[in-house]
Amino acid sequence: MTRQIWQLRGGGLSESIREYQTVREMRDDVKLASFLGDNLAPLLRPFEADVIVIGGGLTEHRGFFQKLGTELKARGISSDVRSPRQKRRRDRRRAALRSNTKALTQ
């Protein structure tokens, strides 16, 4: 597993980082999702996670997580891909529902 992390796409880590930066700078979300799908799928497969949370600058790309989820599913990863913001929004909605329910029952 550790070897897979350091040998992304058959090259070294620094080579993979440069390749990621090149793809990211293209500003093409489809190519970026495909690149990340290729590189993340082998790393994620052993974990069989229900949800994958990805943060950073990618959270600003509208619709990106759906594209990445599609790419990962094509590679056999069925996990739900989310941003940390989605979790926070869901938690705020739950808290609001709880407080409204408490107010109604009192």
KAPE-V323934 format. One line per field, one symbol per residue. ss: DSSP state (h for helix, s for strand, l for the rest). A space follows every 50 residues. Layout:
# KAPE-V323934
ss=???
This chain:
# KAPE-V323934
ss=lhhhhhlhhhllhhhhhhhhhhhhhlllhhhhhhhhhhhhhhhhhhhlll sssllhhhhhlllhhhhhhhhhhhlllllssslhhhhhhhhhhhhhhhhh hhhhhl
